[in-house]
Amino acid sequence: MALLDELLGTEDPAPIRDGLVDSLTSLLYELEFRGEYALAQADAARATEGYLTSMGGEDRMRPRAIGEQDEPYRSRLFSTPETVTERAIVTGVNALLASFTRTQCQLVDTVLDRWFIGDDDPNRTWHSFIDAPPEYPDRLYSGQEDSWGGVSRPNSDPGGARVFDNEVGRQFLLLLPDVTGLPARAFVITHRDDLAPGTVSEMGFFVGNTTSADVASFPALNNMDAQALYHAIENFVNSVVGQSIRWSFIAELEAK
């Protein structure tokens, strides 16, 4: 009322004027409320109900569990789960490899473990090698325990000089064993009905003793082949890798 023109701002009763002022005031209050509400629901720290669910499931790839309340869900969205650590990724991949081979994976950080080329500065404490593992003292690579006082990081051997593109941001490389050349799995098949009594089938599952490695067979722990194993590793890593971090793998290690 104080801001109205003097002609309209009198104290005289004016129902229409007063109604318009009240309506305008209500509209401004509602506009302010809706603006603040929109800002809050666009902020994961303050959003509620469906807005928080949308931001968590679509933006952060962490869907809300059935019956999960806002505050526990919000706390989970802002937490850093253990599953995105390098150690957790290596542990999960090795668990999948264990049924095929004793060889474990190696994780290469493409920012820290790449091939760095230095000058002839005699004070330089590191060197780069082609077709040989690098020796960066602060990386403590597997297999170099003798050089660094018996200390190393497990599953960290880059295996040689690695060149990566600077423009792709944070990424890592998994070195996996090549399991495509492992012996074929043993399967039991149904006996053929067309064999004469007493005839030995040339197809089947034969078990030998330890005196002859040529005829011994070993049943598999699972029915996955190499392609299925690599798909399982891909699915696992994609489900736990940190947001916006790229990764790739090469199956170049010898499976033992």
Secondary structure, DSSP 8 states (H G I E B T S, - for coil): -TTS-TTT-SSS--HHHHHHHHHHHHHHHHHHHHHHHHHHHTSTTT--HHHHHHIIIIISS----TT--HHHHHHHHTS--GGGSHHHHHHHHHHHHTTT-S---EEEETTTSS-----S-TT------SSS----TTT--TT-TTTTTT---TT----S-----GGG-SEEEEEEEE-TTS---B------TTS-TT---SSS-----TT-TTT---B-SS---HHHHHHHHHHHHHHHS-TT-EEEEEEEEE--
